[in-house]
Amino acid sequence: MNWLLVMAGAMAGAPLRYLTDRAVQTRHDGVFPWGTFTVNVVGCLILGTLAGAATHGAASDSLQLLVGTGFCGALTTYSTFSYETVRLAEKGAGFLAAANVVAGVVAGLGAAFLGAAVADAVWG
């Protein structure tokens, strides 16, 4: 049963990732991977909120599998983040590659902490 929850969440997260990436990236002419940055930060916010809710007993194991493992696992993408960073560096955009790493990690952690704080405010 657990694998069905993960699969159902991933079936929603993967297409949303693709569509969001395309929608965001088409609005920016530059080479910076704004689409991947967006889905990763949003995923961190959702996962931080879910983790905070779980800490307060407001998120069941099933919800954690559906949303955390399935949906957020398919929505976010560390491999594409890594690939796009390497491609930026290979194209001579070292500053953008470094900015992608720093901004991605800082914004992702910030979003996760913000989500956990929101959950704490709601359920704490």
N, CA, C and O atoms as a GROMACS GRO file, in nm:
protein
  496
    1MET      N    1   0.082  -0.120   0.000
    1MET     CA    2   0.000   0.000   0.000
    1MET      C    3   0.086   0.126   0.000
    1MET      O    4   0.053   0.224  -0.067
    2ASN      N    5   0.198   0.125   0.075
    2ASN     CA    6   0.283   0.244   0.084
    2ASN      C    7   0.336   0.286  -0.052
    2ASN      O    8   0.341   0.405  -0.082
    3TRP      N    9   0.374   0.190  -0.133
    3TRP     CA   10   0.429   0.224  -0.265
    3TRP      C   11   0.324   0.289  -0.354
    3TRP      O   12   0.358   0.367  -0.442
    4LEU      N   13   0.196   0.258  -0.332
    4LEU     CA   14   0.090   0.324  -0.408
    4LEU      C   15   0.079   0.472  -0.372
    4LEU      O   16   0.055   0.557  -0.459
    5LEU      N   17   0.097   0.503  -0.246
    5LEU     CA   18   0.094   0.642  -0.203
    5LEU      C   19   0.211   0.719  -0.264
    5LEU      O   20   0.194   0.831  -0.312
    6VAL      N   21   0.329   0.659  -0.261
    6VAL     CA   22   0.447   0.724  -0.321
    6VAL      C   23   0.425   0.743  -0.470
    6VAL      O   24   0.454   0.850  -0.525
    7MET      N   25   0.373   0.641  -0.536
    7MET     CA   26   0.350   0.648  -0.680
    7MET      C   27   0.246   0.756  -0.713
    7MET      O   28   0.262   0.831  -0.809
    8ALA      N   29   0.140   0.763  -0.635
    8ALA     CA   30   0.035   0.863  -0.661
    8ALA      C   31   0.091   1.004  -0.645
    8ALA      O   32   0.062   1.092  -0.726
    9GLY      N   33   0.171   1.026  -0.542
    9GLY     CA   34   0.232   1.157  -0.522
    9GLY      C   35   0.327   1.192  -0.635
    9GLY      O   36   0.328   1.306  -0.683
   10ALA      N   37   0.405   1.095  -0.678
   10ALA     CA   38   0.501   1.117  -0.788
   10ALA      C   39   0.429   1.144  -0.920
   10ALA      O   40   0.478   1.220  -1.003
   11MET      N   41   0.314   1.082  -0.938
   11MET     CA   42   0.238   1.104  -1.061
   11MET      C   43   0.188   1.248  -1.071
   11MET      O   44   0.164   1.298  -1.181
   12ALA      N   45   0.173   1.313  -0.958
   12ALA     CA   46   0.136   1.456  -0.959
   12ALA      C   47   0.259   1.544  -0.962
   12ALA      O   48   0.260   1.647  -1.030
   13GLY      N   49   0.363   1.507  -0.888
   13GLY     CA   50   0.482   1.590  -0.876
   13GLY      C   51   0.565   1.600  -1.002
   13GLY      O   52   0.614   1.708  -1.036
   14ALA      N   53   0.581   1.490  -1.073
   14ALA     CA   54   0.667   1.490  -1.192
   14ALA      C   55   0.613   1.580  -1.303
   14ALA      O   56   0.687   1.662  -1.356
   15PRO      N   57   0.485   1.566  -1.341
   15PRO     CA   58   0.436   1.657  -1.445
   15PRO      C   59   0.432   1.802  -1.400
   15PRO      O   60   0.455   1.893  -1.480
   16LEU      N   61   0.404   1.826  -1.271
   16LEU     CA   62   0.405   1.963  -1.221
   16LEU      C   63   0.545   2.022  -1.229
   16LEU      O   64   0.562   2.140  -1.260
   17ARG      N   65   0.645   1.941  -1.201
   17ARG     CA   66   0.783   1.987  -1.214
   17ARG      C   67   0.813   2.029  -1.357
   17ARG      O   68   0.866   2.137  -1.382
   18TYR      N   69   0.778   1.944  -1.451
   18TYR     CA   70   0.804   1.973  -1.592
   18TYR      C   71   0.732   2.100  -1.636
   18TYR      O   72   0.791   2.189  -1.697
   19LEU      N   73   0.603   2.108  -1.604
   19LEU     CA   74   0.523   2.223  -1.647
   19LEU      C   75   0.571   2.353  -1.581
   19LEU      O   76   0.577   2.457  -1.646
   20THR      N   77   0.604   2.346  -1.454
   20THR     CA   78   0.654   2.464  -1.384
   20THR      C   79   0.788   2.507  -1.441
   20THR      O   80   0.810   2.626  -1.464
   21ASP      N   81   0.877   2.412  -1.463
   21ASP     CA   82   1.008   2.443  -1.520
   21ASP      C   83   0.993   2.512  -1.655
   21ASP      O   84   1.059   2.613  -1.681
   22ARG      N   85   0.909   2.459  -1.739
   22ARG     CA   86   0.889   2.518  -1.872
   22ARG      C   87   0.827   2.657  -1.861
   22ARG      O   88   0.870   2.749  -1.930
   23ALA      N   89   0.726   2.672  -1.776
   23ALA     CA   90   0.658   2.801  -1.761
   23ALA      C   91   0.752   2.908  -1.708
   23ALA      O   92   0.752   3.021  -1.758
   24VAL      N   93   0.832   2.874  -1.609
   24VAL     CA   94   0.924   2.972  -1.550
   24VAL      C   95   1.038   3.002  -1.648
   24VAL      O   96   1.072   3.118  -1.669
   25GLN      N   97   1.096   2.898  -1.707
   25GLN     CA   98   1.212   2.918  -1.792
   25GLN      C   99   1.180   2.997  -1.918
   25GLN      O  100   1.264   3.072  -1.967
   26THR      N  101   1.059   2.982  -1.971
   26THR     CA  102   1.024   3.057  -2.092
   26THR      C  103   1.008   3.207  -2.064
   26THR      O  104   1.008   3.287  -2.157
   27ARG      N  105   0.995   3.244  -1.937
   27ARG     CA  106   0.981   3.385  -1.902
   27ARG      C  107   1.115   3.453  -1.876
   27ARG      O  108   1.121   3.573  -1.849
   28HIS      N  109   1.224   3.375  -1.886
   28HIS     CA  110   1.358   3.429  -1.863
   28HIS      C  111   1.446   3.397  -1.983
   28HIS      O  112   1.455   3.281  -2.025
   29ASP      N  113   1.511   3.499  -2.036
   29ASP     CA  114   1.596   3.481  -2.153
   29ASP      C  115   1.736   3.430  -2.120
   29ASP      O  116   1.804   3.376  -2.207
   30GLY      N  117   1.779   3.446  -1.998
   30GLY     CA  118   1.915   3.410  -1.960
   30GLY      C  119   1.937   3.260  -1.949
   30GLY      O  120   1.846   3.180  -1.968
   31VAL      N  121   2.061   3.225  -1.917
   31VAL     CA  122   2.098   3.084  -1.906
   31VAL      C  123   2.080   3.029  -1.765
   31VAL      O  124   2.092   2.908  -1.744
   32PHE      N  125   2.051   3.116  -1.668
   32PHE     CA  126   2.033   3.069  -1.530
   32PHE      C  127   1.910   2.978  -1.524
   32PHE      O  128   1.805   3.012  -1.580
   33PRO      N  129   1.921   2.863  -1.458
   33PRO     CA  130   1.811   2.766  -1.454
   33PRO      C  131   1.702   2.802  -1.353
   33PRO      O  132   1.687   2.736  -1.250
   34TRP      N  133   1.625   2.906  -1.383
   34TRP     CA  134   1.521   2.953  -1.291
   34TRP      C  135   1.412   2.850  -1.268
   34TRP      O  136   1.356   2.845  -1.158
   35GLY      N  137   1.381   2.769  -1.366
   35GLY     CA  138   1.275   2.670  -1.350
   35GLY      C  139   1.311   2.565  -1.245
   35GLY      O  140   1.230   2.534  -1.157
   36THR      N  141   1.431   2.512  -1.254
   36THR     CA  142   1.477   2.414  -1.155
   36THR      C  143   1.489   2.478  -1.018
   36THR      O  144   1.451   2.417  -0.918
   37PHE      N  145   1.541   2.598  -1.013
   37PHE     CA  146   1.552   2.671  -0.887
   37PHE      C  147   1.415   2.684  -0.822
   37PHE      O  148   1.400   2.662  -0.702
   38THR      N  149   1.316   2.721  -0.900
   38THR     CA  150   1.180   2.740  -0.849
   38THR      C  151   1.122   2.612  -0.792
   38THR      O  152   1.072   2.612  -0.679
   39VAL      N  153   1.126   2.503  -0.869
   39VAL     CA  154   1.065   2.379  -0.819
   39VAL      C  155   1.138   2.327  -0.695
   39VAL      O  156   1.075   2.271  -0.606
   40ASN      N  157   1.269   2.346  -0.690
   40ASN     CA  158   1.343   2.299  -0.572
   40ASN      C  159   1.309   2.380  -0.447
   40ASN      O  160   1.294   2.323  -0.339
   41VAL      N  161   1.297   2.510  -0.461
   41VAL     CA  162   1.264   2.594  -0.346
   41VAL      C  163   1.120   2.568  -0.300
   41VAL      O  164   1.093   2.558  -0.180
   42VAL      N  165   1.028   2.558  -0.394
   42VAL     CA  166   0.888   2.528  -0.358
   42VAL      C  167   0.879   2.391  -0.290
   42VAL      O  168   0.809   2.375  -0.191
   43GLY      N  169   0.950   2.294  -0.344
   43GLY     CA  170   0.951   2.161  -0.283
   43GLY      C  171   1.006   2.164  -0.141
   43GLY      O  172   0.954   2.095  -0.053
   44CYS      N  173   1.111   2.243  -0.118
   44CYS     CA  174   1.166   2.256   0.017
   44CYS      C  175   1.066   2.320   0.113
   44CYS      O  176   1.056   2.280   0.229
   45LEU      N  177   0.992   2.419   0.063
   45LEU     CA  178   0.890   2.483   0.146
   45LEU      C  179   0.780   2.382   0.184
   45LEU      O  180   0.740   2.374   0.300
   46ILE      N  181   0.734   2.306   0.087
   46ILE     CA  182   0.630   2.206   0.114
   46ILE      C  183   0.682   2.100   0.210
   46ILE      O  184   0.613   2.064   0.306
   47LEU      N  185   0.803   2.051   0.186
   47LEU     CA  186   0.858   1.946   0.271
   47LEU      C  187   0.886   1.997   0.412
   47LEU      O  188   0.865   1.924   0.509
   48GLY      N  189   0.931   2.120   0.425
   48GLY     CA  190   0.952   2.178   0.558
   48GLY      C  191   0.822   2.192   0.634
   48GLY      O  192   0.816   2.166   0.754
   49THR      N  193   0.718   2.233   0.564
   49THR     CA  194   0.585   2.244   0.627
   49THR      C  195   0.534   2.106   0.670
   49THR      O  196   0.482   2.090   0.780
   50LEU      N  197   0.551   2.010   0.582
   50LEU     CA  198   0.508   1.873   0.614
   50LEU      C  199   0.586   1.816   0.732
   50LEU      O  200   0.528   1.753   0.820
   51ALA      N  201   0.717   1.838   0.734
   51ALA     CA  202   0.798   1.789   0.846
   51ALA      C  203   0.756   1.856   0.977
   51ALA      O  204   0.749   1.791   1.082
   52GLY      N  205   0.730   1.985   0.971
   52GLY     CA  206   0.683   2.055   1.090
   52GLY      C  207   0.548   2.004   1.136
   52GLY      O  208   0.524   1.989   1.256
   53ALA      N  209   0.460   1.978   1.041
   53ALA     CA  210   0.329   1.922   1.075
   53ALA      C  211   0.344   1.784   1.138
   53ALA      O  212   0.276   1.751   1.236
   54ALA      N  213   0.433   1.704   1.083
   54ALA     CA  214   0.455   1.569   1.136
   54ALA      C  215   0.511   1.575   1.278
   54ALA      O  216   0.475   1.492   1.362
   55THR      N  217   0.596   1.671   1.305
   55THR     CA  218   0.653   1.688   1.439
   55THR      C  219   0.543   1.712   1.542
   55THR      O  220   0.554   1.670   1.657
   56HIS      N  221   0.438   1.782   1.500
   56HIS     CA  222   0.327   1.812   1.591
   56HIS      C  223   0.212   1.712   1.580
   56HIS      O  224   0.104   1.735   1.635
   57GLY      N  225   0.235   1.603   1.510
   57GLY     CA  226   0.133   1.499   1.498
   57GLY      C  227   0.021   1.534   1.402
   57GLY      O  228  -0.085   1.471   1.406
   58ALA      N  229   0.041   1.632   1.317
   58ALA     CA  230  -0.064   1.677   1.226
   58ALA      C  231  -0.051   1.618   1.086
   58ALA      O  232  -0.131   1.652   0.998
   59ALA      N  233   0.046   1.532   1.063
   59ALA     CA  234   0.064   1.469   0.932
   59ALA      C  235   0.086   1.320   0.953
   59ALA      O  236   0.185   1.279   1.014
   60SER      N  237  -0.005   1.241   0.903
   60SER     CA  238   0.004   1.096   0.919
   60SER      C  239   0.120   1.039   0.837
   60SER      O  240   0.176   1.107   0.751
   61ASP      N  241   0.154   0.915   0.866
   61ASP     CA  242   0.258   0.847   0.788
   61ASP      C  243   0.218   0.839   0.641
   61ASP      O  244   0.302   0.854   0.552
   62SER      N  245   0.090   0.816   0.616
   62SER     CA  246   0.041   0.807   0.479
   62SER      C  247   0.057   0.940   0.405
   62SER      O  248   0.098   0.942   0.289
   63LEU      N  249   0.025   1.049   0.473
   63LEU     CA  250   0.041   1.181   0.411
   63LEU      C  251   0.188   1.211   0.384
   63LEU      O  252   0.222   1.271   0.282
   64GLN      N  253   0.274   1.170   0.475
   64GLN     CA  254   0.417   1.191   0.456
   64GLN      C  255   0.468   1.113   0.335
   64GLN      O  256   0.553   1.163   0.261
   65LEU      N  257   0.419   0.993   0.315
   65LEU     CA  258   0.458   0.915   0.198
   65LEU      C  259   0.404   0.977   0.070
   65LEU      O  260   0.476   0.988  -0.029
   66LEU      N  261   0.278   1.017   0.072
   66LEU     CA  262   0.214   1.074  -0.046
   66LEU      C  263   0.279   1.207  -0.086
   66LEU      O  264   0.320   1.225  -0.201
   67VAL      N  265   0.287   1.298   0.009
   67VAL     CA  266   0.334   1.434  -0.021
   67VAL      C  267   0.486   1.444  -0.012
   67VAL      O  268   0.550   1.498  -0.102
   68GLY      N  269   0.544   1.393   0.095
   68GLY     CA  270   0.688   1.408   0.116
   68GLY      C  271   0.771   1.324   0.020
   68GLY      O  272   0.851   1.377  -0.057
   69THR      N  273   0.751   1.195   0.024
   69THR     CA  274   0.831   1.106  -0.059
   69THR      C  275   0.788   1.110  -0.204
   69THR      O  276   0.871   1.124  -0.294
   70GLY      N  277   0.657   1.097  -0.229
   70GLY     CA  278   0.609   1.091  -0.366
   70GLY      C  279   0.608   1.224  -0.437
   70GLY      O  280   0.680   1.244  -0.535
   71PHE      N  281   0.526   1.316  -0.388
   71PHE     CA  282   0.509   1.445  -0.456
   71PHE      C  283   0.638   1.528  -0.456
   71PHE      O  284   0.687   1.567  -0.562
   72CYS      N  285   0.693   1.554  -0.337
   72CYS     CA  286   0.814   1.637  -0.329
   72CYS      C  287   0.934   1.567  -0.392
   72CYS      O  288   1.020   1.632  -0.452
   73GLY      N  289   0.941   1.435  -0.379
   73GLY     CA  290   1.050   1.361  -0.441
   73GLY      C  291   1.050   1.374  -0.592
   73GLY      O  292   1.157   1.381  -0.653
   74ALA      N  293   0.933   1.378  -0.652
   74ALA     CA  294   0.923   1.394  -0.797
   74ALA      C  295   0.927   1.539  -0.841
   74ALA      O  296   0.972   1.570  -0.951
   75LEU      N  297   0.881   1.629  -0.756
   75LEU     CA  298   0.880   1.772  -0.790
   75LEU      C  299   1.021   1.829  -0.790
   75LEU      O  300   1.058   1.903  -0.881
   76THR      N  301   1.098   1.796  -0.689
   76THR     CA  302   1.233   1.852  -0.677
   76THR      C  303   1.333   1.765  -0.752
   76THR      O  304   1.305   1.648  -0.782
   77THR      N  305   1.448   1.823  -0.781
   77THR     CA  306   1.545   1.748  -0.861
   77THR      C  307   1.688   1.792  -0.832
   77THR      O  308   1.733   1.896  -0.880
   78TYR      N  309   1.756   1.713  -0.754
   78TYR     CA  310   1.896   1.740  -0.725
   78TYR      C  311   1.984   1.708  -0.846
   78TYR      O  312   2.084   1.776  -0.870
   79SER      N  313   1.948   1.607  -0.920
   79SER     CA  314   2.029   1.569  -1.036
   79SER      C  315   2.028   1.677  -1.143
   79SER      O  316   2.132   1.708  -1.200
   80THR      N  317   1.912   1.736  -1.172
   80THR     CA  318   1.905   1.842  -1.271
   80THR      C  319   1.977   1.966  -1.220
   80THR      O  320   2.045   2.035  -1.297
   81PHE      N  321   1.963   1.997  -1.092
   81PHE     CA  322   2.036   2.107  -1.030
   81PHE      C  323   2.186   2.089  -1.051
   81PHE      O  324   2.256   2.183  -1.090
   82SER      N  325   2.236   1.969  -1.027
   82SER     CA  326   2.378   1.940  -1.044
   82SER      C  327   2.419   1.950  -1.190
   82SER      O  328   2.521   2.012  -1.223
   83TYR      N  329   2.340   1.890  -1.277
   83TYR     CA  330   2.371   1.892  -1.420
   83TYR      C  331   2.375   2.035  -1.474
   83TYR      O  332   2.468   2.072  -1.546
   84GLU      N  333   2.274   2.114  -1.439
   84GLU     CA  334   2.268   2.251  -1.488
   84GLU      C  335   2.384   2.335  -1.434
   84GLU      O  336   2.433   2.425  -1.503
   85THR      N  337   2.426   2.308  -1.312
   85THR     CA  338   2.540   2.379  -1.255
   85THR      C  339   2.668   2.345  -1.331
   85THR      O  340   2.746   2.434  -1.364
   86VAL      N  341   2.688   2.218  -1.360
   86VAL     CA  342   2.806   2.176  -1.436
   86VAL      C  343   2.802   2.236  -1.576
   86VAL      O  344   2.905   2.282  -1.626
   87ARG      N  345   2.686   2.237  -1.640
   87ARG     CA  346   2.674   2.294  -1.775
   87ARG      C  347   2.706   2.443  -1.775
   87ARG      O  348   2.770   2.492  -1.868
   88LEU      N  349   2.661   2.515  -1.674
   88LEU     CA  350   2.695   2.657  -1.664
   88LEU      C  351   2.846   2.676  -1.655
   88LEU      O  352   2.903   2.761  -1.723
   89ALA      N  353   2.911   2.596  -1.571
   89ALA     CA  354   3.056   2.606  -1.556
   89ALA      C  355   3.127   2.571  -1.687
   89ALA      O  356   3.223   2.638  -1.725
   90GLU      N  357   3.081   2.468  -1.755
   90GLU     CA  358   3.142   2.427  -1.882
   90GLU      C  359   3.128   2.534  -1.990
   90GLU      O  360   3.213   2.546  -2.078
   91LYS      N  361   3.021   2.610  -1.984
   91LYS     CA  362   2.997   2.717  -2.083
   91LYS      C  363   3.070   2.846  -2.047
   91LYS      O  364   3.054   2.947  -2.116
   92GLY      N  365   3.148   2.843  -1.940
   92GLY     CA  366   3.223   2.961  -1.901
   92GLY      C  367   3.146   3.056  -1.811
   92GLY      O  368   3.192   3.168  -1.785
   93ALA      N  369   3.031   3.012  -1.763
   93ALA     CA  370   2.950   3.096  -1.673
   93ALA      C  371   2.975   3.053  -1.528
   93ALA      O  372   2.882   3.013  -1.457
   94GLY      N  373   3.102   3.061  -1.487
   94GLY     CA  374   3.139   3.016  -1.353
   94GLY      C  375   3.068   3.091  -1.242
   94GLY      O  376   3.031   3.032  -1.141
   95PHE      N  377   3.050   3.221  -1.261
   95PHE     CA  378   2.980   3.299  -1.159
   95PHE      C  379   2.836   3.250  -1.144
   95PHE      O  380   2.786   3.235  -1.032
   96LEU      N  381   2.769   3.226  -1.257
   96LEU     CA  382   2.630   3.177  -1.249
   96LEU      C  383   2.624   3.037  -1.191
   96LEU      O  384   2.529   3.004  -1.119
   97ALA      N  385   2.723   2.954  -1.219
   97ALA     CA  386   2.727   2.820  -1.161
   97ALA      C  387   2.739   2.828  -1.009
   97ALA      O  388   2.667   2.761  -0.936
   98ALA      N  389   2.831   2.913  -0.963
   98ALA     CA  390   2.848   2.930  -0.818
   98ALA      C  391   2.723   2.992  -0.756
   98ALA      O  392   2.680   2.952  -0.648
   99ALA      N  393   2.666   3.090  -0.826
   99ALA     CA  394   2.543   3.153  -0.775
   99ALA      C  395   2.429   3.052  -0.766
   99ALA      O  396   2.349   3.056  -0.673
  100ASN      N  397   2.422   2.962  -0.863
  100ASN     CA  398   2.319   2.859  -0.861
  100ASN      C  399   2.333   2.770  -0.738
  100ASN      O  400   2.234   2.738  -0.673
  101VAL      N  401   2.455   2.732  -0.707
  101VAL     CA  402   2.478   2.646  -0.590
  101VAL      C  403   2.445   2.720  -0.461
  101VAL      O  404   2.369   2.670  -0.378
  102VAL      N  405   2.501   2.839  -0.446
  102VAL     CA  406   2.480   2.914  -0.322
  102VAL      C  407   2.332   2.952  -0.305
  102VAL      O  408   2.273   2.930  -0.199
  103ALA      N  409   2.274   3.008  -0.410
  103ALA     CA  410   2.133   3.051  -0.401
  103ALA      C  411   2.041   2.932  -0.382
  103ALA      O  412   1.945   2.938  -0.305
  104GLY      N  413   2.069   2.822  -0.451
  104GLY     CA  414   1.984   2.704  -0.439
  104GLY      C  415   1.985   2.646  -0.298
  104GLY      O  416   1.880   2.611  -0.243
  105VAL      N  417   2.105   2.636  -0.241
  105VAL     CA  418   2.116   2.579  -0.106
  105VAL      C  419   2.057   2.675  -0.002
  105VAL      O  420   1.981   2.634   0.085
  106VAL      N  421   2.093   2.803  -0.011
  106VAL     CA  422   2.044   2.901   0.087
  106VAL      C  423   1.891   2.915   0.078
  106VAL      O  424   1.822   2.913   0.179
  107ALA      N  425   1.840   2.931  -0.044
  107ALA     CA  426   1.695   2.947  -0.061
  107ALA      C  427   1.621   2.819  -0.022
  107ALA      O  428   1.514   2.826   0.039
  108GLY      N  429   1.676   2.704  -0.056
  108GLY     CA  430   1.612   2.577  -0.020
  108GLY      C  431   1.605   2.558   0.130
  108GLY      O  432   1.500   2.523   0.184
  109LEU      N  433   1.717   2.579   0.197
  109LEU     CA  434   1.716   2.567   0.343
  109LEU      C  435   1.626   2.673   0.407
  109LEU      O  436   1.553   2.644   0.502
  110GLY      N  437   1.631   2.793   0.355
  110GLY     CA  438   1.544   2.898   0.407
  110GLY      C  439   1.397   2.863   0.392
  110GLY      O  440   1.317   2.885   0.482
  111ALA      N  441   1.362   2.808   0.275
  111ALA     CA  442   1.223   2.768   0.251
  111ALA      C  443   1.181   2.654   0.344
  111ALA      O  444   1.069   2.653   0.394
  112ALA      N  445   1.271   2.559   0.367
  112ALA     CA  446   1.239   2.448   0.458
  112ALA      C  447   1.219   2.498   0.601
  112ALA      O  448   1.125   2.457   0.669
  113PHE      N  449   1.306   2.587   0.645
  113PHE     CA  450   1.291   2.645   0.779
  113PHE      C  451   1.164   2.729   0.790
  113PHE      O  452   1.095   2.727   0.891
  114LEU      N  453   1.134   2.804   0.685
  114LEU     CA  454   1.010   2.883   0.683
  114LEU      C  455   0.889   2.792   0.692
  114LEU      O  456   0.797   2.819   0.769
  115GLY      N  457   0.888   2.685   0.614
  115GLY     CA  458   0.777   2.590   0.619
  115GLY      C  459   0.761   2.530   0.757
  115GLY      O  460   0.649   2.517   0.807
  116ALA      N  461   0.872   2.492   0.820
  116ALA     CA  462   0.866   2.436   0.954
  116ALA      C  463   0.815   2.539   1.055
  116ALA      O  464   0.741   2.505   1.147
  117ALA      N  465   0.854   2.664   1.038
  117ALA     CA  466   0.807   2.770   1.127
  117ALA      C  467   0.657   2.794   1.109
  117ALA      O  468   0.585   2.815   1.207
  118VAL      N  469   0.611   2.790   0.986
  118VAL     CA  470   0.467   2.805   0.960
  118VAL      C  471   0.390   2.690   1.026
  118VAL      O  472   0.286   2.712   1.089
  119ALA      N  473   0.442   2.569   1.009
  119ALA     CA  474   0.376   2.453   1.071
  119ALA      C  475   0.375   2.466   1.223
  119ALA      O  476   0.276   2.432   1.287
  120ASP      N  477   0.484   2.514   1.279
  120ASP     CA  478   0.491   2.534   1.424
  120ASP      C  479   0.390   2.638   1.470
  120ASP      O  480   0.328   2.623   1.575
  121ALA      N  481   0.374   2.744   1.390
  121ALA     CA  482   0.275   2.847   1.424
  121ALA      C  483   0.132   2.795   1.416
  121ALA      O  484   0.047   2.834   1.495
  122VAL      N  485   0.107   2.709   1.320
  122VAL     CA  486  -0.027   2.656   1.301
  122VAL      C  487  -0.059   2.544   1.399
  122VAL      O  488  -0.167   2.544   1.458
  123TRP      N  489   0.034   2.449   1.417
  123TRP     CA  490   0.004   2.331   1.496
  123TRP      C  491   0.078   2.325   1.630
  123TRP      O  492   0.054   2.235   1.710
  124GLY      N  493   0.166   2.421   1.654
  124GLY     CA  494   0.250   2.416   1.775
  124GLY      C  495   0.186   2.463   1.899
  124GLY      O  496   0.249   2.462   2.005
   0.00000   0.00000   0.00000
